[in-house]
Amino acid sequence: MTVSIRVVVLGYAPPAAPTKASGKRKKRPLERTHSSRINVEFQLRTELEWSVLQLKEAIANQLERELDGAANGVQPENQCIAVNGVLVCDADSLGTILFDSRTLVCAIDKSEPSPSNTPVQSTHVSGALNQLRSMGFSTKRASEALVVAKNNVEGAVAFLTEGIQVDTSSHEETDTHLADVAMTKPYSLVGAIQSCNPDHLVDLSLDRLTAAMRRRQERECNGSHVEDGMEVDEETKDDDAVIAIYDDERDAVHDASQLADVDAEQIALDRLQALGFSRHDAYNAYVACDRNENAAANFLFESM
């Protein structure tokens, strides 16, 4: 299936190779010996069954036509393709990556290092900064994006191209942050929990519950059951507390569900009685119809 997509190309073209000198020396225009910045946009007709590698070859050919041969050194291995701010692999198919988008960004990752007045950074941060600069972003914008994305290149690309702020925090960072708040500012713990990623909080709770139940099962299998009057270590106390909290919450949910079912049944029986039927007949019909109030009412009317 043929589709037309919008391609935005950013980055720097590699320097052109020097031409051979002719026998007769004559003046000629200066050759391009430095990398030239590329910032072009064009429509490209593609096939959904293509791979990303085939797409890169088509982009290289189109760039050569768009720039009159000035980008003849741009090879597929020098291209990075991003869709919706996410880098894709050469083996991916276009039908997969273009499922909900018809626009992609092609970054040319082959540039000369530019002098910078910023202080010396760590190898990881400077490498990420150079990678973003090679895609055509200014040093200032690349630095700001890395700060927002916590030095995550994919998150920075998403922020720069789509304005999407990707949550790159890990479960360990969430756990460490909450532990620090609990130790230093326990009165701010509720606010800290509310500001955390809910998915991380759920995963942390499940991880701790699973670990506590596993340790309890290991103690029971090893015959280390605690008898009455025996001293209990801190780890056992913590595990029992975690499991007890889970049991209490589960019982509370179960009790609330039972109360809701009882209330619904009482309301349904009251309405059936209001139609002129006895409480006994209403209850029997309600149970016989699998607690469906409408079906019970029809059954009672048909039985008259």
N, C-alpha and C positions, 0 to 999 in steps of 0.2 A: 504494500500500500504506500503510495507516494503522498508525502505531506510537505508543506512549506514551513520552515522554522526561521525564527529571527536569531541571528548570531551576532553577538557583541564581542569584538576582539580587542583585548587590552594587552599592553606589554611593550617589549622592545624587539625589533628585528635585529638579527646578528649582522655584523659588518660584512660587506660584500667582499668577495675574494679579489685580490689584485689581478689585473689583466696583464698578459704578456706584452713586453715592449716590442714594437715592430722594428724592422730594419732601419727605417728612416725616422729619426727622432723628430717629433713635432709636438706642438702644444695640444693638450687635451684637457677636458674639464676635470676638476678635482673629483676623485672617486670617493664614495662613501666609505670611510674607514672607521667610523664610530657607529654604535648602535643607534637606530632611529626609533623613536617612539611610535607605536601603532595604537590608534584608537578609531576603529572603523566599525560600521554596522551594516549588515546586508542580509537579504533573504536567501535562503539556500533550500533547494528541493532535495529531499532525502527519501529513503525507503525505510520503513519501520523495522524491516528485518536486518538492517545494517548493524554492525557492531560499532562501538565508540571509536575503535581504531580506524575503520573505514570512514567514519565521519571526519576524523582528524585529517585524513588524506584529502578528502573533498574540501575541507576548509583551507588546507595548504594550497591547493590548486586555485581556489577562488581568491585567496589573498594575492597570489601571484598576478592574477588578472586585475584585481582591484587596484593594486599598487604598481602596476606596470613593471613587474619583475623585481621591485625593490625588496620583496619578502621571499625571494627564492631560497633563502637559507632556513626558512621556518619548516622544520620537519615534525612529523607526528610526535616524536619523543620529546620535543620541546614544548608541547601543548598540554595545558591542564584544562579539562572541561568541568564546569560547575553548572548544575541545574538546581534552581531554588536554593542556592547557597551551599549545596553539597557536592563535593568532588566525586566523580564517577570513574569507574575502571574501564580499561580498554576492552575487556571481554563483555561488558554489559551491552544489551541490545537497546536500540533506540525506542522500541515499543515499550520497554520497561521504564526507561528514565524520562520519556516524554509523555507519561500517562496523563498528567494533569497540567502540563506546561508546554508551550511552543516557543519558549525563549531560553537560550543558554548563553553562558559566558565562557569564552575561550581565552585563557591567559597564556601568554608566551613567556615561558620560564627560561629565558636565556638573555641576561642583561649584564652589562659591565657594572662593577661596584661603583657607586657614586660616593664622593666624600661626604662625611657626616660630622656635624659638630656635637652630636650627642655623646655622652660619656660612654665608656666601654661597658657593654652589657654581657650577660652570660651567653654561652654558645647557643643555647636553645632559643632564647629570645631574639638574639641578633639574626639567627638563621631564619626564624619566622618572619622577622621584619624584612629581611632581604627577599624572601619569597613573595611577600605582599608587594614590595616595591617592584619586583620583576613583573608583576601583573599589571603595573601601570598606576598603582595608587601612590599618592604622595607619602613622604615619611611621616608627616604629622597625622594624616588620616589613618595610616597603617598602625602607628603607635597607639592612637586612641582606640582603634578597633581591637587591638591585642589586649589593651587594658580591660575593655568591656568583656571580651571573650576569655579573659584569664589565660592569655598566651596560647590559646587554641586556634590553629590556623583555619580550620574548617569553620569554626564559630565566627572568626574575624571576617572570612569571605562572605558568610551569610549576612553578617551585619552590614558590610560595605555594599553588597550587591542588592540585597532585598530588604535591608533595614530590620532583619530578624535578629533578635537577641537570643542566642542559644544558651540554655542553662547547662554550663559545663561543670558544675560542682558535682562532687562525688558523694557517695553515701558516707565515706570515711570523713570527709570534710564536715558534713552535717553532724555526724556523731561527735567529732572533736569540738565543733562550735558549741553544741549544746552542753557538753561536759565542761567547757571553760566557763560558760555562763552560769551553770549550776554551782561551780566552785567559787566564782568571784562575785556574781550578782544574782543570787537565787531569786530575788524579787522581780527580776526581768525575764524569768524563764518562760512564763506564759507567752509574752510577746515574741521571744526568740523562737518558740515552737511554731507560732502562727506565721512567722516569716519564712519558715523552711519549706522545702518542696514536699508536698503531701505524699508523693510516691516514695520519696526517700524515707519519710517517717514510717510509712506502712512496712516497707522492706526491713527497716531496722527493727521494728517490733516483731515481725515474723522471724527474722534471723535470731533474735534473742530468745524468743519462745521456743523455736526449734532446737537451739543449742541447750537450753535448760531441760527440755524434755529428753533430749538425747543423753545428757549427763545423768539425769535421774534414772533412765533405763539402764545405763551402764552400771550405776551403783547397785541397782536391784539385781542385775545379772551376775555381778561379782559378789553378791551376798553381803553387801555392806549396808544392809537395812538398819536404820537408826531405831534402837529400842527406847522405850520410855526411860527417862533419867540420864541417858547418854548425852555427852556434849556434842553439839552440832557445829560444824565448821561454817565459816562465813559464806563459802561458795554454795553450800547446800541451802543455807537460809535464803540467799539471793534467788536461787533457782526455784525454791518453793514459793517465794513471794511473787515471782514473775508468773508462774503457773496458776497461783491462786487468783491473781488479778484477771488472767484470761478466763478462768472458770467462772469468776463472779460476773464478768461482762457477758459471757455466753449464757449464764443462767438468767441474767437480767433481760437479755434480748428474748430468751425463750418465754419468760414469764410475761413480758410485754406483748408478745405475739399471742399467747394464750388468752390474755385479758381482752385483746382486740377481737379475737374470734368469739369469745363469750358475749361481748357487747354487741357484735354484729348479729349473733344468733338471737339475742333477746329482742333487738329492734325488729328483726324479721318476724318473730313470733307475735309481737305486739301488733304489727301491721296485718298479719293474717287473722288475728283475733278481731281486729276492727272490721274485717269483712263479714263477720257474723259467725265464725267458726269457733269451736271450743279450743281451749289451750291444748288439750290432749290430741284432738284431731289435727290441729295446726302443727304440733311437734312431730307427729307420726308422718304427715305428708312432707314436712320439711326434711326430715332425715331420709325418707324413701326417695326423694328427688335429689339426693346428693347435696343437700343444703342450698338448693337453688330456689330462691323465693318465688320467682315468676312461675317456674315449673310446679312448685307446690300449690300456688293459687289456682292454676289451671286444673291440676289434679283434683283439688277439693271441689271446684265448681262442676267438673264433669261427674263427680261422685254423688252429687245431690240428686 
